[in-house]
Amino acid sequence: MKKLLFLITIALAFTMLNCQKEGVYNPQKKIKRIYITYNNKKALSQEWSWNKNILSKIEYFYVNTGNLYYSSTFKYNGKQVSEIQDSDGYFTKFSYNGDKYEKVDYYNAKSELRISLRFTYSGNKISSIEGQFLSGKSSLGNYNQSYLTTIIPELRLAENDMMQIEGKGEVSIVKWNFEYKGNNISKLEKQKDAEIVSNSYEEYDSKNNPFYHDVEVINTSLNLILSQNNVLKQVNRNADGKTTTIEYTYIYDGNFPIEVQIKTNYNGNVGITNDYYEYIK
């Protein structure tokens, strides 16, 4: 009986650890600043502010001048994010079905809906996201510079092209489908009309990904948000069948990365960039 009770206790504990409430981002180590490589120099890209265990604000900087580009302020219902307000008037609203995302809507400064995301789950994991992109020359007023500059644009848009989809007076539909191996994404497939682009995540480390469960689902790589560990090798296949290979090399402080080198090989053209993470002590 004691052994049975012990096993039940362990099973319940395991279930609780793996049942994450969406919209709650409280990593063990919290990002303070993010730097990227710009003109072969280390340049400030982002600065994060925390109110104890709650992310309150992110400031984004022009990497060429160091001047403030824009900022995002986070609002909460309890510990669950309810809205992200950008300094230029753009904002994101979150809706939930219990502990899971139901929809995420993005509005411009005139309060006109520009992006609407709907989530589908398999168990406790997001299995797909359907995005409706409404008319407008550019879907987003702002974007995360660190995100766009560390990997070639074709790859960034393959993972999460909420940045630059253009409308022509109609609604564009994009769908992302996810496959997992454990708590990491093994494959991400993006479909727009008849075009399918896929990313295969072939290797991960066993260390902690500091962006796991980040709430910026419109402004951050979906793989970063949905994978518990740090990817080591990624293969992108575009709609024409051409492939790009990305290899990641990390330097760690304990179980968290403080630097990542990203080596991209596209048709024999190799590019290398670096990201740097500074945490609150």
C-alpha positions as CSV (number, residue, x, y, z in Angstrom):
1,M,0.0,0.0,0.0
2,K,2.8,2.4,0.9
3,K,4.5,1.7,-2.4
4,L,1.2,2.3,-4.3
5,L,0.7,5.6,-2.5
6,F,4.2,6.6,-3.3
7,L,3.8,5.9,-7.0
8,I,0.5,7.8,-7.1
9,T,2.2,10.8,-5.4
10,I,5.0,10.7,-8.0
11,A,2.5,10.4,-10.9
12,L,0.5,13.4,-9.6
13,A,3.6,15.5,-9.1
14,F,4.8,14.7,-12.7
15,T,1.4,15.6,-14.0
16,M,1.4,19.0,-12.2
17,L,4.9,19.8,-13.5
18,N,3.8,19.1,-17.1
19,C,0.5,20.9,-16.9
20,Q,1.4,24.5,-17.6
21,K,-1.2,27.3,-17.4
22,E,-1.0,29.3,-20.6
23,G,-0.3,33.0,-20.4
24,V,1.9,32.5,-17.3
25,Y,5.6,33.1,-17.9
26,N,7.7,32.7,-14.8
27,P,11.1,31.1,-15.8
28,Q,13.6,30.1,-13.2
29,K,16.1,32.6,-14.5
30,K,14.7,35.8,-15.9
31,I,16.1,37.7,-18.9
32,K,17.3,41.2,-18.1
33,R,19.0,42.2,-21.4
34,I,19.5,40.6,-24.9
35,Y,22.4,41.6,-27.1
36,I,23.0,40.7,-30.7
37,T,25.9,40.9,-33.2
38,Y,25.7,44.0,-35.3
39,N,28.7,45.1,-37.5
40,N,30.8,42.5,-35.6
41,K,30.0,44.2,-32.3
42,K,27.8,43.3,-29.4
43,A,24.8,45.6,-29.5
44,L,21.9,46.0,-27.0
45,S,18.6,44.8,-28.6
46,Q,16.2,44.4,-25.7
47,E,15.8,45.3,-22.0
48,W,13.3,43.4,-19.8
49,S,11.7,44.7,-16.6
50,W,10.1,42.4,-14.0
51,N,7.8,43.0,-11.1
52,K,9.0,40.1,-8.9
53,N,7.9,37.1,-10.9
54,I,5.8,38.9,-13.5
55,L,7.2,40.4,-16.7
56,S,6.1,44.0,-16.8
57,K,7.8,45.7,-19.7
58,I,10.2,45.0,-22.7
59,E,12.1,47.9,-24.3
60,Y,13.4,47.4,-27.9
61,F,16.4,49.3,-29.2
62,Y,17.9,50.3,-32.5
63,V,21.0,48.1,-32.6
64,N,22.8,50.6,-34.9
65,T,22.3,53.7,-32.6
66,G,21.3,52.3,-29.2
67,N,18.3,54.5,-29.1
68,L,14.9,53.3,-27.9
69,Y,12.8,51.9,-30.8
70,Y,9.6,51.1,-28.9
71,S,8.4,49.4,-25.7
72,S,5.7,46.8,-24.8
73,T,3.9,46.9,-21.4
74,F,2.2,43.8,-20.1
75,K,-1.2,43.7,-18.3
76,Y,-2.5,40.7,-16.3
77,N,-5.5,39.1,-14.9
78,G,-4.0,37.6,-11.8
79,K,-0.8,36.0,-13.1
80,Q,-2.2,35.3,-16.6
81,V,-1.4,37.9,-19.3
82,S,-4.5,39.7,-20.6
83,E,-3.0,42.4,-22.8
84,I,0.3,43.7,-24.3
85,Q,0.3,47.4,-25.0
86,D,2.9,48.8,-27.4
87,S,4.1,52.4,-27.1
88,D,2.9,53.3,-30.6
89,G,-0.7,52.4,-29.8
90,Y,-0.7,48.8,-31.2
91,F,-1.9,46.2,-28.7
92,T,-2.5,42.4,-28.3
93,K,-5.5,40.9,-26.3
94,F,-5.5,37.4,-24.9
95,S,-8.6,35.1,-24.4
96,Y,-8.5,31.7,-22.6
97,N,-10.5,28.6,-22.3
98,G,-9.6,27.6,-18.8
99,D,-5.8,27.1,-18.7
100,K,-5.4,27.1,-22.4
101,Y,-5.2,29.8,-25.1
102,E,-8.4,30.3,-27.0
103,K,-7.5,33.2,-29.2
104,V,-5.0,36.0,-29.4
105,D,-6.0,39.2,-31.3
106,Y,-3.7,42.0,-32.5
107,Y,-4.9,45.5,-33.2
108,N,-3.4,48.6,-34.7
109,A,-3.4,52.1,-33.2
110,K,-6.9,52.7,-34.5
111,S,-8.2,49.6,-32.7
112,E,-8.7,47.8,-36.0
113,L,-8.2,44.0,-35.8
114,R,-5.2,43.0,-37.9
115,I,-4.3,39.5,-36.7
116,S,-6.5,36.9,-35.1
117,L,-5.0,33.6,-33.9
118,R,-7.0,30.5,-32.9
119,F,-5.5,27.6,-31.0
120,T,-6.1,23.8,-31.1
121,Y,-4.7,21.4,-28.5
122,S,-3.8,17.8,-28.3
123,G,-3.8,17.1,-24.6
124,N,-1.9,19.9,-22.9
125,K,0.2,20.7,-26.0
126,I,-0.7,23.2,-28.8
127,S,-1.1,21.1,-31.9
128,S,-2.0,23.9,-34.4
129,I,-2.6,27.6,-34.7
130,E,-4.7,29.2,-37.4
131,G,-4.0,32.8,-38.1
132,Q,-6.3,35.2,-39.9
133,F,-4.5,38.2,-41.3
134,L,-6.8,41.1,-42.2
135,S,-6.2,43.7,-44.9
136,G,-3.5,46.2,-44.4
137,K,-0.1,46.9,-46.0
138,S,1.8,45.5,-43.0
139,S,0.3,43.3,-40.3
140,L,2.5,44.6,-37.5
141,G,3.6,48.1,-36.4
142,N,6.7,46.7,-34.6
143,Y,8.8,43.6,-34.6
144,N,11.5,42.1,-32.5
145,Q,14.8,43.0,-34.0
146,S,16.8,40.3,-32.3
147,Y,14.3,37.8,-33.7
148,L,14.5,39.0,-37.3
149,T,18.3,39.5,-37.5
150,T,19.7,36.3,-36.0
151,I,18.4,34.0,-38.8
152,I,17.8,34.8,-42.5
153,P,14.3,36.2,-43.2
154,E,13.2,33.1,-45.1
155,L,13.7,31.0,-42.0
156,R,12.1,33.5,-39.6
157,L,9.0,33.7,-41.8
158,A,8.8,30.0,-42.1
159,E,8.5,29.7,-38.3
160,N,6.4,32.7,-37.6
161,D,5.5,35.0,-40.4
162,M,3.1,37.2,-38.4
163,M,5.6,39.9,-39.0
164,Q,5.2,40.8,-42.7
165,I,2.2,39.2,-44.2
166,E,0.5,41.8,-46.5
167,G,-3.2,42.0,-47.1
168,K,-4.8,43.1,-50.4
169,G,-8.3,43.8,-49.2
170,E,-9.1,40.3,-48.1
171,V,-8.3,37.9,-45.3
172,S,-5.2,35.7,-45.6
173,I,-5.3,32.4,-43.7
174,V,-2.1,30.8,-42.4
175,K,-1.9,27.6,-40.4
176,W,0.9,26.2,-38.2
177,N,1.0,22.5,-37.3
178,F,3.3,21.2,-34.6
179,E,4.7,17.8,-33.8
180,Y,6.6,17.1,-30.6
181,K,9.2,14.8,-29.1
182,G,8.7,15.0,-25.4
183,N,8.5,18.7,-24.5
184,N,10.2,19.9,-27.6
185,I,8.9,20.6,-31.1
186,S,10.2,18.1,-33.6
187,K,8.5,19.6,-36.6
188,L,6.8,22.9,-37.4
189,E,4.8,23.1,-40.7
190,K,3.4,26.3,-42.0
191,Q,0.7,26.3,-44.7
192,K,-0.5,29.3,-46.7
193,D,-2.8,28.6,-49.6
194,A,-1.1,25.6,-51.4
195,E,2.4,26.4,-50.2
196,I,3.9,24.4,-47.3
197,V,7.1,25.3,-45.5
198,S,8.5,23.1,-42.8
199,N,11.1,23.2,-40.1
200,S,12.5,20.0,-38.6
201,Y,14.2,20.4,-35.2
202,E,16.6,17.4,-35.2
203,E,18.6,17.9,-32.0
204,Y,18.2,19.6,-28.7
205,D,20.4,19.9,-25.6
206,S,19.2,19.0,-22.1
207,K,19.5,22.6,-20.7
208,N,16.7,25.1,-20.0
209,N,15.3,27.3,-22.7
210,P,14.7,30.7,-21.0
211,F,11.9,31.6,-23.5
212,Y,9.8,28.5,-22.8
213,H,6.2,29.6,-22.3
214,D,7.0,33.2,-23.2
215,V,3.7,35.0,-23.8
216,E,4.7,37.0,-26.9
217,V,3.2,34.5,-29.3
218,I,2.9,37.1,-32.1
219,N,6.4,38.6,-31.7
220,T,8.6,35.6,-30.9
221,S,9.7,32.3,-32.6
222,L,7.1,29.7,-32.0
223,N,9.8,27.1,-31.4
224,L,11.3,29.2,-28.7
225,I,8.0,29.5,-26.9
226,L,6.9,25.8,-27.2
227,S,10.2,23.9,-26.6
228,Q,11.6,23.2,-23.1
229,N,15.2,22.8,-24.3
230,N,17.5,24.6,-26.6
231,V,17.6,23.5,-30.3
232,L,21.0,22.4,-31.7
233,K,20.1,21.6,-35.3
234,Q,17.3,22.8,-37.5
235,V,16.5,22.1,-41.1
236,N,14.2,24.4,-43.1
237,R,12.5,23.3,-46.3
238,N,10.8,26.0,-48.3
239,A,7.9,25.6,-50.7
240,D,10.3,24.9,-53.6
241,G,12.0,22.1,-51.7
242,K,15.2,24.0,-51.1
243,T,16.8,23.4,-47.7
244,T,18.6,25.5,-45.2
245,T,20.5,24.1,-42.2
246,I,21.0,26.0,-39.0
247,E,23.3,24.8,-36.2
248,Y,23.3,26.4,-32.7
249,T,26.2,26.3,-30.3
250,Y,25.6,27.5,-26.7
251,I,27.7,28.8,-23.8
252,Y,25.9,28.1,-20.5
253,D,25.8,29.5,-17.0
254,G,24.6,26.4,-15.1
255,N,21.5,25.1,-17.0
256,F,20.8,28.3,-18.9
257,P,22.5,29.7,-22.0
258,I,24.2,33.0,-21.9
259,E,25.4,33.0,-25.5
260,V,24.3,31.2,-28.6
261,Q,26.1,31.1,-31.9
262,I,23.9,30.6,-34.9
263,K,25.4,29.1,-38.1
264,T,23.2,29.2,-41.1
265,N,24.0,27.4,-44.4
266,Y,21.8,28.3,-47.3
267,N,22.8,27.0,-50.7
268,G,26.4,26.9,-49.5
269,N,26.3,30.5,-48.2
270,V,27.3,30.4,-44.6
271,G,26.4,33.1,-42.1
272,I,27.3,33.3,-38.4
273,T,25.7,35.5,-35.8
274,N,25.6,35.6,-32.0
275,D,22.9,36.3,-29.4
276,Y,23.8,37.1,-25.7
277,Y,21.5,36.8,-22.7
278,E,21.9,38.6,-19.4
279,Y,19.8,37.5,-16.5
280,I,18.6,39.1,-13.3
281,K,20.8,38.1,-10.4
